[in-house]
Amino acid sequence: MDKFTLVNKDRSRIKIFEPFEDVSESSPSIDAMMISYGCVYKRSSKPVMKGSRVQTIEEARKEYKKLLEEGWRKTSIYNSYFELKESTF
C-alpha cells in the first residue's frame, strides 16, 4: 500500500494517508492507516503538521473519497519534506 498526499483547493491544508504498522507485534500487519494533517503557509516551505490519527482502512478510504469530492487533489509536491532519511553512524 502506498502513501498518498492530498491538498485542499486553497493549498492551505494537507493530509497524508500512509499505512500504519504496529511494530509492537512480532509479525506486524497492515490493517490500519495513519492520517497526518497540517497547514501550508507557503508553497515553498515545509508544511506545519498539527497531528495524526490512526483509522481502519475502511474509514480512511471513506475520508479520502469525501475529501476528493470536496475538491482536494492528490499531490506529490510535499513528499520530499516527509521522506525518511536513513542516518549513518
Buried (B, 14 or more C-beta within 10 A) or exposed (E): EEBBBBBBEEEEBBBBBBBBEEEEEEEEEEEBBBBBBBEBEEEEEEBEBEEBEEBEBEBBEEBBEEBEEEEBEEEEBBEEEBEEEEEEE
